[in-house]
Amino acid sequence: MNKGLKLFCLSALALFIMSCAEPKKNNEESVNKEQIIVENLMTRRSIRAYKDDVVPREIMDVILECGIHAPNGMNKQPWEIRIVNDPEILNGMTDAYLSDMDEDNPRYPKKDPKFRNMFRNAPTVVFIAMEPGMCSQVDCGLLAGNMVNAAWAYGIGSCIQMAPRDFLKSEKGKPYLEKLSFSEGYEFLMAIGFGYPDEIPQVKPRIKEKIRYVK
Ligand SMILES: Cc1cc2nc3c(=O)[nH]c(=O)nc-3n(C[C@H](O)[C@H](O)[C@H](O)COP(=O)(O)O)c2cc1C
């Protein structure tokens, strides 16, 4: 059993033992559990400013384990995942990405004093590639959703990003894509930045009218 899975199983076992230790008086405790999960989902935000520390390996392992337990079409798991903490790689990618961009371009990010790298400044970046297929983008989206929500439960912020896709598929990005060593037939889809938040963004409004019960 790998270290991550072992840690995950031990955490799950510890939670189970804790939940058995005190008999439930009424529904109160399970209501609290539901509230905790709902609050985690409702308070997560995309984070674009981070403290310097990378995500500790043992927490990252749990986040990844939660990710790969996402529902996915026919359990095909059409993804490959690479984790990069090395600032040299992330900075190298960023320099190559910026080398084509005019500094007068309003999107040129180095004007931001907090700018660290092209992955919305995250110290830990997860790269996801997919094996093309009918459900693959949805599956990878669910993988990403599980990961960002699991991360948030540990106080770790994240930002899903599809913007780096064009760069990594370009000539300048090619050496970096090769370094990620995805298997033959896999296409890079998205990056997810992770780290300890250095900002508290406001919730972005959601359009409730998009939901309708049909009678
Ligand atoms: C598929 C997908 C692609 C995204 N791509 C980017 C991106 O390239 N750059 C970025 O800064 N944010 C990106 N985001 C983050 C969204 O902008 C963000 O989730 C949205 O504005 C809602 O804000 P919230 O996550 O704080 O609730 C992406 C999110 C998703 C789900």
PDBQT file of the ligand as one rigid body, heavy atoms in Angstrom, charges set to zero:
ROOT
HETATM    1  C1  LIG A 301     -12.627  24.908 -15.810  1.00  0.00    +0.000 C 
HETATM    2  C2  LIG A 301     -12.124  26.124 -15.101  1.00  0.00    +0.000 A 
HETATM    3  C3  LIG A 301     -11.132  26.901 -15.685  1.00  0.00    +0.000 A 
HETATM    4  C4  LIG A 301     -10.629  28.011 -14.997  1.00  0.00    +0.000 A 
HETATM    5  N1  LIG A 301      -9.576  28.702 -15.547  1.00  0.00    +0.000 NA
HETATM    6  C5  LIG A 301      -9.042  29.733 -14.843  1.00  0.00    +0.000 A 
HETATM    7  C6  LIG A 301      -7.867  30.382 -15.324  1.00  0.00    +0.000 A 
HETATM    8  O1  LIG A 301      -7.315  30.025 -16.360  1.00  0.00    +0.000 OA
HETATM    9  N2  LIG A 301      -7.362  31.395 -14.602  1.00  0.00    +0.000 N 
HETATM   10  C7  LIG A 301      -7.935  31.800 -13.403  1.00  0.00    +0.000 A 
HETATM   11  O2  LIG A 301      -7.430  32.718 -12.777  1.00  0.00    +0.000 OA
HETATM   12  N3  LIG A 301      -9.042  31.181 -12.916  1.00  0.00    +0.000 NA
HETATM   13  C8  LIG A 301      -9.609  30.157 -13.603  1.00  0.00    +0.000 A 
HETATM   14  N4  LIG A 301     -10.697  29.493 -13.090  1.00  0.00    +0.000 N 
HETATM   15  C9  LIG A 301     -11.284  29.921 -11.807  1.00  0.00    +0.000 C 
HETATM   16  C10 LIG A 301     -12.619  30.645 -12.028  1.00  0.00    +0.000 C 
HETATM   17  O3  LIG A 301     -12.371  31.948 -12.506  1.00  0.00    +0.000 OA
HETATM   18  C11 LIG A 301     -13.413  30.690 -10.701  1.00  0.00    +0.000 C 
HETATM   19  O4  LIG A 301     -13.675  29.378 -10.281  1.00  0.00    +0.000 OA
HETATM   20  C12 LIG A 301     -14.729  31.448 -10.857  1.00  0.00    +0.000 C 
HETATM   21  O5  LIG A 301     -14.513  32.795 -11.148  1.00  0.00    +0.000 OA
HETATM   22  C13 LIG A 301     -15.593  31.368  -9.581  1.00  0.00    +0.000 C 
HETATM   23  O6  LIG A 301     -14.887  31.872  -8.465  1.00  0.00    +0.000 OA
HETATM   24  P1  LIG A 301     -14.627  30.965  -7.185  1.00  0.00    +0.000 P 
HETATM   25  O7  LIG A 301     -13.841  29.753  -7.618  1.00  0.00    +0.000 OA
HETATM   26  O8  LIG A 301     -13.852  31.833  -6.239  1.00  0.00    +0.000 OA
HETATM   27  O9  LIG A 301     -15.947  30.576  -6.625  1.00  0.00    +0.000 OA
HETATM   28  C14 LIG A 301     -11.189  28.382 -13.750  1.00  0.00    +0.000 A 
HETATM   29  C15 LIG A 301     -12.184  27.581 -13.166  1.00  0.00    +0.000 A 
HETATM   30  C16 LIG A 301     -12.631  26.463 -13.818  1.00  0.00    +0.000 A 
HETATM   31  C17 LIG A 301     -13.656  25.579 -13.135  1.00  0.00    +0.000 C 
ENDROOT
TORSDOF 0
